[in-house]
Amino acid sequence: EADIYQTPRYLVIGTGKKITLECSQTMGHDKMYWYQQDPGMELHLIHYSYGVNSTEKGDLSSESTVSRIRTEHFPLTLESARPSHTSQYLCASSEPRRLAGQSSYNEQFFGPGTRLTVL
Amino acid sequence: QKEVEQNSGPLSVPEGAIASLNCTYSDRVSQSFFWYRQYSGKSPELIMSIYSNGDKEDGRFTAQLNKASQYVSLLIRDSQPSDSATYLCASGYSTLTFGKGTMLLVSP
């Protein structure tokens, strides 16, 4: 099981501020993900990375950006926060596992999340 | 578009009963399926994964997969009040698509 850390856990900021949400994992997992989840709604993938210097956009369009300079670190940045960015942001990581005779699969493990409120 | 459908619930069961949670998925090429438990205000916690047709048991949990019907289920035996949570179904390969989740309420 992965140890994944997210900071801050809660953030309340004003419109127009630049923010960075931190995510770190200690298991050496190559794959990392950022999801956005509103109350009572499903998780939406906004960014993912397959390794250092690899970043991809997810299914949900997001104004945020990510970087992957080190394996263990996958920060998410909003250049100018708006009230529409208010949400819970969840970071996850995974490592491929292979069953005999089958393709690899990825069990994703989540960090505790950052609840962002933009006033 | 890949979709994972779940009944939002709530599903109410008495303590000690079997809770049955269901999920259907649209992407026929999905090879891996997962059940996550999410308590209110917390992040999802992986409880079961299944990749082959049939049943997979782990303690009080049994996952069932039927790829022909594109159907995944989770059975929770001897349900406890601490099982009260939202259960998320997910499917995919390199990335996952999540359902909205089914809220389970276990009454003492």
Interface residues (C-beta under 8 A of the other chain):
Chain A: K31 Y33 G40 M41 E42 L43 L45 Y48 Y50 G58 D59 L90 L99 Q102 S103 Y105 N106 E107 Q108 F109 F110 G111 P112 G113
Chain B: V4 Q31 S32 F34 K42 S43 P44 E45 L46 S49 Y51 S52 L88 Y93 S94 T95 L96 T97 F98 G99 K100 G101
